[in-house]
Each structure stands twice: as structure tokens, then as C-alpha cells.
Amino acid sequence: MAIDTENQTAANNESASYKAMLQEVELLVKEVGQPDLELDAMVGKIERGYTLIKAMRARLEQTKDKVEQLRLDFE
């Protein structure tokens, strides 16, 4: 039972982390759209956004692989 609780806690943390990354990307998109944003700041925000998106895609791919493995184990 402890393993299930640990797995659930890890999954909740990953979900919260993914949600936080998504919220940050959404904020960056809004900030980049501001007309008074300096070019260097804009570039930094865009770089941060792409870094977050890359991490989010990796997380989704890991999740997809995990779900597929669970499906195969179930069959």
C-alpha cells in the first residue's frame, strides 16, 4: 500500500509541476505581447517559453510511454 501512496504522491507532484509550467508559459505569452517590452527581455521570455515547452513535451512523452506499458502489462 505504501508504494501506491508513493506513486500517487509522485504523480500528483508531476501533475502540479506540469500545471505550473503551463501557467508560466501562458504568462510568458501574455508578457511577450506587451508593446512596451524591450527586445532583449522579449528574447529571454521566448527562450524560457521554448525551454518550458520542450520539458512539457518530454513529460507528455514519458506519460504516454508509461500508459502504453501499463496497457501492455494489463493484456
N, CA, C and O atoms as a MOPAC input file, in Angstrom:
PM7 MOZYME 1SCF
protein

 N      0.82500 1    -1.20100 1     0.00000 1
 C      0.00000 1     0.00000 1     0.00000 1
 C      0.86200 1     1.25500 1     0.00000 1
 O      0.49300 1     2.25900 1    -0.60800 1
 N      2.01200 1     1.20700 1     0.67900 1
 C      2.89400 1     2.37100 1     0.74100 1
 C      3.40800 1     2.73900 1    -0.64300 1
 O      3.58900 1     3.91600 1    -0.95100 1
 N      3.64200 1     1.72600 1    -1.47800 1
 C      4.12500 1     2.00100 1    -2.82800 1
 C      3.05400 1     2.74800 1    -3.62000 1
 O      3.37000 1     3.69200 1    -4.34400 1
 N      1.80500 1     2.34000 1    -3.49300 1
 C      0.72100 1     3.03100 1    -4.19000 1
 C      0.62800 1     4.48500 1    -3.74300 1
 O      0.42800 1     5.38100 1    -4.56300 1
 N      0.77300 1     4.71400 1    -2.44700 1
 C      0.73100 1     6.07600 1    -1.92000 1
 C      1.90100 1     6.88500 1    -2.44200 1
 O      1.73400 1     8.04900 1    -2.80700 1
 N      3.08300 1     6.28800 1    -2.48400 1
 C      4.25900 1     6.97600 1    -3.01400 1
 C      4.08200 1     7.29000 1    -4.49400 1
 O      4.41300 1     8.39000 1    -4.93700 1
 N      3.56500 1     6.33800 1    -5.26200 1
 C      3.32000 1     6.56300 1    -6.68600 1
 C      2.29900 1     7.66800 1    -6.89800 1
 O      2.45900 1     8.50400 1    -7.78700 1
 N      1.25700 1     7.67500 1    -6.09000 1
 C      0.22100 1     8.70800 1    -6.20900 1
 C      0.79400 1    10.08300 1    -5.87100 1
 O      0.48600 1    11.06900 1    -6.54000 1
 N      1.62900 1    10.14600 1    -4.83100 1
 C      2.24700 1    11.41500 1    -4.45100 1
 C      3.16100 1    11.91000 1    -5.56200 1
 O      3.15900 1    13.09800 1    -5.88300 1
 N      3.93500 1    11.01700 1    -6.14600 1
 C      4.82100 1    11.39300 1    -7.25800 1
 C      4.00500 1    11.87200 1    -8.45000 1
 O      4.35900 1    12.86600 1    -9.08400 1
 N      2.92200 1    11.18000 1    -8.75900 1
 C      2.07000 1    11.57900 1    -9.87700 1
 C      1.44500 1    12.94400 1    -9.62400 1
 O      1.36300 1    13.77100 1   -10.53200 1
 N      1.00500 1    13.18000 1    -8.39800 1
 C      0.43100 1    14.49000 1    -8.06200 1
 C      1.46700 1    15.59400 1    -8.19200 1
 O      1.15700 1    16.67900 1    -8.68400 1
 N      2.69900 1    15.33000 1    -7.75400 1
 C      3.76200 1    16.32000 1    -7.86700 1
 C      4.08100 1    16.61300 1    -9.33100 1
 O      4.27600 1    17.76900 1    -9.70700 1
 N      4.13300 1    15.56900 1   -10.15500 1
 C      4.40500 1    15.75200 1   -11.57800 1
 C      3.28900 1    16.54700 1   -12.23200 1
 O      3.54800 1    17.42000 1   -13.06000 1
 N      2.05900 1    16.25200 1   -11.86700 1
 C      0.92300 1    16.97100 1   -12.42700 1
 C      0.95900 1    18.43600 1   -12.01800 1
 O      0.71300 1    19.32000 1   -12.83800 1
 N      1.26400 1    18.68900 1   -10.76100 1
 C      1.34600 1    20.06700 1   -10.27700 1
 C      2.48400 1    20.80100 1   -10.97600 1
 O      2.35400 1    21.97400 1   -11.32500 1
 N      3.59000 1    20.11000 1   -11.17600 1
 C      4.73300 1    20.71900 1   -11.85200 1
 C      4.38200 1    21.04200 1   -13.30200 1
 O      4.72400 1    22.11400 1   -13.80000 1
 N      3.70800 1    20.12700 1   -13.97300 1
 C      3.30000 1    20.35800 1   -15.35800 1
 C      2.34100 1    21.54900 1   -15.42200 1
 O      2.45400 1    22.40500 1   -16.30000 1
 N      1.40900 1    21.58800 1   -14.49100 1
 C      0.44800 1    22.69100 1   -14.45400 1
 C      1.17200 1    24.02300 1   -14.22600 1
 O      0.83400 1    25.03000 1   -14.84700 1
 N      2.16000 1    24.02300 1   -13.34200 1
 C      2.92100 1    25.24300 1   -13.08200 1
 C      3.68500 1    25.67900 1   -14.33300 1
 O      3.76000 1    26.87100 1   -14.63100 1
 N      4.24900 1    24.72100 1   -15.05900 1
 C      4.95300 1    25.05700 1   -16.29500 1
 C      3.98900 1    25.64700 1   -17.31500 1
 O      4.31100 1    26.63300 1   -17.98000 1
 N      2.82300 1    25.05500 1   -17.43900 1
 C      1.81300 1    25.55600 1   -18.38000 1
 C      1.38800 1    26.97800 1   -18.01900 1
 O      1.25900 1    27.83400 1   -18.89500 1
 N      1.17500 1    27.22200 1   -16.74700 1
 C      0.78700 1    28.56500 1   -16.30600 1
 C      1.88900 1    29.57800 1   -16.60100 1
 O      1.61100 1    30.71200 1   -16.98900 1
 N      3.13900 1    29.16400 1   -16.41600 1
 C      4.24600 1    30.06900 1   -16.71500 1
 C      4.31300 1    30.37900 1   -18.21000 1
 O      4.54800 1    31.52400 1   -18.59700 1
 N      4.10900 1    29.37300 1   -19.04100 1
 C      4.10700 1    29.59800 1   -20.49100 1
 C      2.98900 1    30.57100 1   -20.86300 1
 O      3.20000 1    31.48900 1   -21.65700 1
 N      1.81700 1    30.37300 1   -20.29700 1
 C      0.69700 1    31.27500 1   -20.58400 1
 C      1.02900 1    32.71000 1   -20.17900 1
 O      0.70300 1    33.65000 1   -20.90200 1
 N      1.67000 1    32.87900 1   -19.03600 1
 C      2.07600 1    34.20500 1   -18.58700 1
 C      3.11500 1    34.80600 1   -19.52900 1
 O      3.04600 1    35.98800 1   -19.86700 1
 N      4.06800 1    33.99400 1   -19.94500 1
 C      5.10400 1    34.47600 1   -20.86700 1
 C      4.48700 1    34.94400 1   -22.18100 1
 O      4.90800 1    35.95800 1   -22.73900 1
 N      3.50300 1    34.21900 1   -22.67100 1
 C      2.83700 1    34.60800 1   -23.92200 1
 C      2.18800 1    35.98300 1   -23.75700 1
 O      2.28900 1    36.83400 1   -24.64000 1
 N      1.52700 1    36.19200 1   -22.63100 1
 C      0.91000 1    37.49800 1   -22.37700 1
 C      1.97000 1    38.60400 1   -22.30100 1
 O      1.79800 1    39.68600 1   -22.86200 1
 N      3.06300 1    38.31000 1   -21.59900 1
 C      4.11400 1    39.31200 1   -21.42600 1
 C      4.77800 1    39.67000 1   -22.75300 1
 O      5.08100 1    40.83700 1   -23.00400 1
 N      5.00000 1    38.67600 1   -23.59600 1
 C      5.64800 1    38.91700 1   -24.88500 1
 C      4.76000 1    39.79500 1   -25.76700 1
 O      5.26700 1    40.51200 1   -26.63000 1
 N      3.46900 1    39.74800 1   -25.56400 1
 C      2.54500 1    40.54900 1   -26.34900 1
 C      2.46400 1    42.01400 1   -25.93200 1
 O      1.79200 1    42.81200 1   -26.58500 1
 N      3.13800 1    42.36200 1   -24.86200 1
 C      3.10300 1    43.75000 1   -24.38800 1
 C      3.90900 1    44.64700 1   -25.33000 1
 O      5.05700 1    44.33300 1   -25.64000 1
 N      3.33200 1    45.74800 1   -25.78400 1
 C      4.01700 1    46.59900 1   -26.76200 1
 C      5.25200 1    47.32600 1   -26.21300 1
 O      6.12600 1    47.72400 1   -26.98300 1
 N      5.32900 1    47.50000 1   -24.89900 1
 C      6.45900 1    48.23700 1   -24.33300 1
 C      7.60500 1    47.33300 1   -23.87100 1
 O      8.55400 1    47.81500 1   -23.25400 1
 N      7.53100 1    46.04600 1   -24.15700 1
 C      8.57300 1    45.10000 1   -23.75300 1
 C      9.81800 1    45.29800 1   -24.60900 1
 O      9.74400 1    45.34000 1   -25.83700 1
 N     10.95700 1    45.41700 1   -23.94300 1
 C     12.21300 1    45.59500 1   -24.66800 1
 C     12.60000 1    44.30200 1   -25.37400 1
 O     12.24600 1    43.20600 1   -24.94100 1
 N     13.32700 1    44.45600 1   -26.46200 1
 C     13.68300 1    43.32300 1   -27.31700 1
 C     14.45500 1    42.24600 1   -26.54900 1
 O     14.14500 1    41.06000 1   -26.66500 1
 N     15.45100 1    42.65200 1   -25.77200 1
 C     16.24300 1    41.66200 1   -25.03200 1
 C     15.38500 1    40.89000 1   -24.02800 1
 O     15.55000 1    39.68200 1   -23.85900 1
 N     14.48200 1    41.58800 1   -23.37300 1
 C     13.58000 1    40.92600 1   -22.43200 1
 C     12.65600 1    39.96700 1   -23.17200 1
 O     12.36700 1    38.87100 1   -22.69000 1
 N     12.19200 1    40.39200 1   -24.35700 1
 C     11.31900 1    39.54100 1   -25.14800 1
 C     12.04400 1    38.25600 1   -25.54700 1
 O     11.48400 1    37.16500 1   -25.44500 1
 N     13.26800 1    38.38800 1   -25.99400 1
 C     14.03800 1    37.21000 1   -26.39900 1
 C     14.22100 1    36.26200 1   -25.21300 1
 O     14.09100 1    35.04700 1   -25.36100 1
 N     14.51800 1    36.81500 1   -24.05000 1
 C     14.67800 1    35.98000 1   -22.85500 1
 C     13.40300 1    35.23600 1   -22.50800 1
 O     13.44700 1    34.06300 1   -22.13700 1
 N     12.27600 1    35.90500 1   -22.62500 1
 C     10.99400 1    35.26800 1   -22.32200 1
 C     10.65700 1    34.18800 1   -23.34800 1
 O     10.12000 1    33.13700 1   -22.99800 1
 N     10.96900 1    34.45000 1   -24.59200 1
 C     10.72200 1    33.45200 1   -25.63600 1
 C     11.60700 1    32.22800 1   -25.41800 1
 O     11.15200 1    31.09400 1   -25.56900 1
 N     12.85600 1    32.45500 1   -25.06800 1
 C     13.76300 1    31.33000 1   -24.78800 1
 C     13.23300 1    30.49800 1   -23.61900 1
 O     13.22600 1    29.26800 1   -23.67800 1
 N     12.79300 1    31.17100 1   -22.56200 1
 C     12.24900 1    30.47000 1   -21.40200 1
 C     11.00700 1    29.67100 1   -21.80800 1
 O     10.83000 1    28.52800 1   -21.38600 1
 N     10.16400 1    30.27400 1   -22.61800 1
 C      8.96200 1    29.58400 1   -23.08100 1
 C      9.28100 1    28.31400 1   -23.84700 1
 O      8.66600 1    27.27300 1   -23.61900 1
 N     10.24100 1    28.39900 1   -24.75400 1
 C     10.61400 1    27.20900 1   -25.52600 1
 C     11.23200 1    26.13700 1   -24.63700 1
 O     11.01200 1    24.94600 1   -24.86000 1
 N     11.99900 1    26.54600 1   -23.63600 1
 C     12.57400 1    25.58200 1   -22.69600 1
 C     11.46500 1    24.85500 1   -21.93600 1
 O     11.51100 1    23.63700 1   -21.76500 1
 N     10.47600 1    25.61100 1   -21.48700 1
 C      9.35300 1    25.00400 1   -20.77600 1
 C      8.55600 1    24.07000 1   -21.68000 1
 O      8.18600 1    22.97000 1   -21.26900 1
 N      8.29400 1    24.50200 1   -22.89500 1
 C      7.53100 1    23.67900 1   -23.82900 1
 C      8.27100 1    22.37600 1   -24.12600 1
 O      7.65300 1    21.31500 1   -24.21500 1
 N      9.56600 1    22.45600 1   -24.27500 1
 C     10.36800 1    21.24400 1   -24.52000 1
 C     10.25100 1    20.28300 1   -23.32900 1
 O     10.09500 1    19.07600 1   -23.51800 1
 N     10.32600 1    20.81200 1   -22.11600 1
 C     10.19900 1    19.98000 1   -20.91500 1
 C      8.79500 1    19.38200 1   -20.81500 1
 O      8.62900 1    18.23000 1   -20.41600 1
 N      7.80100 1    20.16600 1   -21.17500 1
 C      6.42100 1    19.67000 1   -21.13000 1
 C      6.20300 1    18.56100 1   -22.15400 1
 O      5.54000 1    17.56600 1   -21.86100 1
 N      6.75400 1    18.72600 1   -23.34000 1
 C      6.62900 1    17.67200 1   -24.36300 1
 C      7.30000 1    16.38200 1   -23.90200 1
 O      6.77200 1    15.29000 1   -24.11400 1
 N      8.45900 1    16.51100 1   -23.27500 1
 C      9.15900 1    15.33300 1   -22.76300 1
 C      8.31900 1    14.64200 1   -21.69500 1
 O      8.22700 1    13.41400 1   -21.66900 1
 N      7.70800 1    15.42900 1   -20.81600 1
 C      6.86100 1    14.86900 1   -19.76800 1
 C      5.66800 1    14.14600 1   -20.37300 1
 O      5.30200 1    13.06400 1   -19.91300 1
 N      5.06200 1    14.72500 1   -21.39400 1
 C      3.93100 1    14.06700 1   -22.05700 1
 C      4.35800 1    12.76600 1   -22.72800 1
 O      3.63900 1    11.76800 1   -22.67600 1
 N      5.50700 1    12.78200 1   -23.34600 1
 C      6.00800 1    11.57000 1   -23.99600 1
 C      6.27400 1    10.47000 1   -22.96700 1
 O      5.95300 1     9.30600 1   -23.20700 1
 N      6.85800 1    10.83400 1   -21.82500 1
 C      7.09700 1     9.85500 1   -20.75800 1
 C      5.77500 1     9.28400 1   -20.25000 1
 O      5.65900 1     8.08300 1   -20.00400 1
 N      4.79800 1    10.14600 1   -20.10000 1
 C      3.48700 1     9.70400 1   -19.62200 1
 C      2.83800 1     8.76900 1   -20.63100 1
 O      2.26500 1     7.74400 1   -20.26200 1
 N      2.93100 1     9.12800 1   -21.90600 1
 C      2.37700 1     8.27300 1   -22.95800 1
 C      3.03100 1     6.89300 1   -22.93200 1
 O      2.34500 1     5.87600 1   -23.02900 1
 N      4.35200 1     6.85900 1   -22.80300 1
 C      5.06800 1     5.58700 1   -22.74800 1
 C      4.66000 1     4.76700 1   -21.52300 1
 O      4.51000 1     3.54700 1   -21.60200 1
 N      4.48600 1     5.44700 1   -20.40100 1
 C      4.09700 1     4.75900 1   -19.17000 1
 C      2.70200 1     4.15300 1   -19.30900 1
 O      2.47300 1     3.01200 1   -18.90800 1
 N      1.78200 1     4.91100 1   -19.87200 1
 C      0.41700 1     4.41200 1   -20.07000 1
 C      0.42500 1     3.22700 1   -21.03000 1
 O     -0.27800 1     2.24100 1   -20.81200 1
 N      1.21000 1     3.32500 1   -22.07800 1
 C      1.30400 1     2.21900 1   -23.03800 1
 C      1.86700 1     0.96500 1   -22.37400 1
 O      1.39200 1    -0.14000 1   -22.63200 1
 N      2.88100 1     1.13200 1   -21.51800 1
 C      3.45400 1    -0.01500 1   -20.81700 1
 C      2.42800 1    -0.63000 1   -19.86900 1
 O      2.32800 1    -1.85300 1   -19.76700 1
 N      1.68000 1     0.20100 1   -19.18800 1
 C      0.62800 1    -0.31700 1   -18.30700 1
 C     -0.41600 1    -1.08400 1   -19.10000 1
 O     -0.88500 1    -2.13600 1   -18.66600 1
 N     -0.77700 1    -0.56100 1   -20.25300 1
 C     -1.74500 1    -1.24700 1   -21.12100 1
 C     -1.22300 1    -2.61200 1   -21.54200 1
 O     -1.95400 1    -3.60100 1   -21.50300 1
 N      0.04000 1    -2.66300 1   -21.94400 1
 C      0.63900 1    -3.93100 1   -22.36900 1
 C      0.72400 1    -4.92100 1   -21.20300 1
 O      0.49500 1    -6.11700 1   -21.38400 1
 N      1.05100 1    -4.42400 1   -20.01700 1
 C      1.14100 1    -5.28900 1   -18.84800 1
 C     -0.23000 1    -5.85100 1   -18.47800 1
 O     -0.33600 1    -6.96300 1   -17.96200 1
 N     -1.26600 1    -5.08200 1   -18.74500 1
 C     -2.62900 1    -5.49000 1   -18.38900 1
 C     -3.13700 1    -6.58800 1   -19.31300 1
 O     -3.90900 1    -7.44800 1   -18.88700 1
 N     -2.71500 1    -6.56900 1   -20.55900 1
 C     -3.22500 1    -7.54000 1   -21.53000 1
 C     -2.70700 1    -8.92500 1   -21.30300 1
 O     -3.05400 1    -9.84300 1   -22.04600 1

